[in-house]
């Protein structure tokens, strides 16, 4: 019986680990999507708005040129 119980527990551990990995992947994807959205939004700001937040067009161009996975 001990063998059966150990095997069942191992299955639960594997399932929990898979769920955690899936959740981690979803959280990462959400962050990537948000980062991409924010960079596209920066491109829409006019000169006055950029001055207000202390960014130049060069700053925005550098940020917008990054890949979605880059911080």
C-alpha positions in Angstrom: 0.0 0.0 0.0 2.8 2.4 0.8 4.0 2.3 -2.9 0.5 3.2 -4.2 0.3 6.1 -1.8 3.7 7.4 -2.8 2.8 7.2 -6.5 -0.5 9.1 -5.9 1.4 11.8 -4.0 3.9 12.1 -6.7 1.1 12.6 -9.2 -0.3 15.5 -7.1 3.2 17.0 -6.8 3.7 16.9 -10.5 0.2 18.4 -11.1 0.9 21.2 -8.6 4.2 21.9 -10.3 2.7 22.1 -13.7 0.0 24.5 -12.4 2.7 26.7 -10.9 4.6 26.7 -14.2 1.5 27.5 -16.2 0.6 30.4 -13.8 4.1 31.7 -14.1 3.9 31.6 -17.9 0.6 33.5 -17.8 1.9 36.1 -15.5 5.0 36.6 -17.8 2.8 36.9 -20.9 0.6 39.4 -19.2 3.6 41.5 -18.3 4.9 41.3 -21.9 1.6 42.4 -23.3 1.4 45.3 -20.8 5.0 46.4 -21.6 4.3 46.3 -25.3 1.1 48.4 -24.8 2.9 51.0 -22.7 5.7 51.4 -25.3 3.2 51.9 -28.1 1.4 54.5 -25.9 4.6 56.4 -25.5 4.8 56.8 -29.2 1.5 58.7 -29.2 2.6 61.4 -26.8 3.2 64.9 -28.1 6.1 67.2 -27.3 4.3 68.9 -24.4 3.4 65.5 -22.8 6.9 64.2 -23.2 8.3 67.4 -21.5 5.8 66.9 -18.7 7.1 63.4 -17.9 10.8 64.3 -18.6 11.3 62.2 -21.7 12.8 63.2 -25.1 11.9 61.7 -28.5 15.2 59.9 -28.4 14.2 58.3 -25.0 10.9 57.2 -26.4 12.5 55.8 -29.6 15.0 53.8 -27.5 12.2 52.4 -25.3 9.9 51.7 -28.2 12.6 49.8 -30.1 13.0 47.2 -27.3 11.4 43.8 -27.8 8.4 43.0 -25.6 10.4 40.7 -23.4 13.1 43.3 -22.6 12.8 45.4 -19.5 
